[in-house]
Amino acid sequence: MLKQNDFIQLVAVQYRLETDDFLNSQNFATKIDSFMARIRASTNDKYHTLVVFPEDIGTMLILDGMNEVVKNSGSLKEGIEKFIKQNFLTIGLKKIFYRTSWQRALFLHKSMSVAKVYFETFSNAAKKYGVYIVAGSILLPDYKIENGKCMNLKPIDNKIFNISYLFGPDGLIIGRQKKVYLIDLEGVAGLDAEPAKLSEIKVFDTLLGKIGIAICLDAFKKDVLTDLKNQGADILVQPSANPKEWDYEQKIDWLNGSWLATAKEKMFKYAVNPMLTGRVFDIFFYGQSSIITSGMQSLTDNYIGLDTSYGFLEISKSCEEEEVIVAKVPHPEIS
């Protein structure tokens, strides 16, 4: 018979973008705390719990203090250009000092304030509610992390990464994972982030089991997944933000990520795939969040409009709305 410590809880947060959440840092902290209170009401604090937020949830903090820019801009590109013009001298100095693009100079200019809000919000949430949190992801430079804390907010260099941080129940940083494969929006022609090296892939040993993080597109790449599997990952975490319509082709394609690696190929015991939804400027995000297992062959719900499948423990009902899904499962070491 399974005992109390033989179970864990997995939680995927489907976050719907609301611009006001990011225009003020306190709004963001309040929104995250409201999610955590909701999760507390849906879970049992006797079990170790992993809460996963979607990709780019922290990146949107770049809007903090940009009320007028947001109000008077019709596109992300227009908004960035307006803010750069308003802060031409300070951002220009960053561009010259770091010898980089205007887009990256903007993120470096905002990085200190954005990082402060991001680290404090998720560290406080993890500690207050006594859970593990994969804090989605955020575009930030590298910082020196010692003893589970960011020692200062001075960037190590001029590179910006799409990066995910894992916080423990004590609020300390357990580790971080950078995205290896970037989409066009993130690359040189877009936000000018830097791709990580495959050698930077890491697995984090926790009381929940060994956690491997593959940010969005990375979970579709065999070399990333194989590296995580070879390092012994039990739980695949795929924070995602999909800027495409959630149509038939997109749903079929999405089955090639966490579902394929976990339910079909059984590379991992479990997978948690939260999705960002909603809109920022002219960019819309769609998707259904899911929690997946390698140990279920009976038929389960599938993405909206697809035939029933297997392996989905929980799946969100909508591709656009805000949802929280929870699964209580046997610990991966005994499942």
Secondary structure, 3 states (H helix, E strand, C coil): CCCHHHEEEEEEEEEEECHHHCCCHHHHHHHHHHHHHHHHHHCCCCCEEEEECCCCCCHHHHHCCCHHHHHCCCCHHHHHHHHHHHCHHHHHHHHHHHCCCHHHHHHHHHHHHHHHHHHHHHHHHHHHHCCEEECCCEEECCCCEECCEECCCCCCCCCCEEEEEEECCCCCEEEEEECCCCCCCCCCCCCCCCCCCHHHCCEEEECCEEEEECCHHHHHCHHHHHHHHHCCCCEEECCEECCCCCCHHHHHHHCCCHHHHHHHCCCCCEEEECEEEEEECCEEECCCCEEEECCCCCEECCCCCCCCEECEEEECCCCCCCEEEEEEEECCCCC
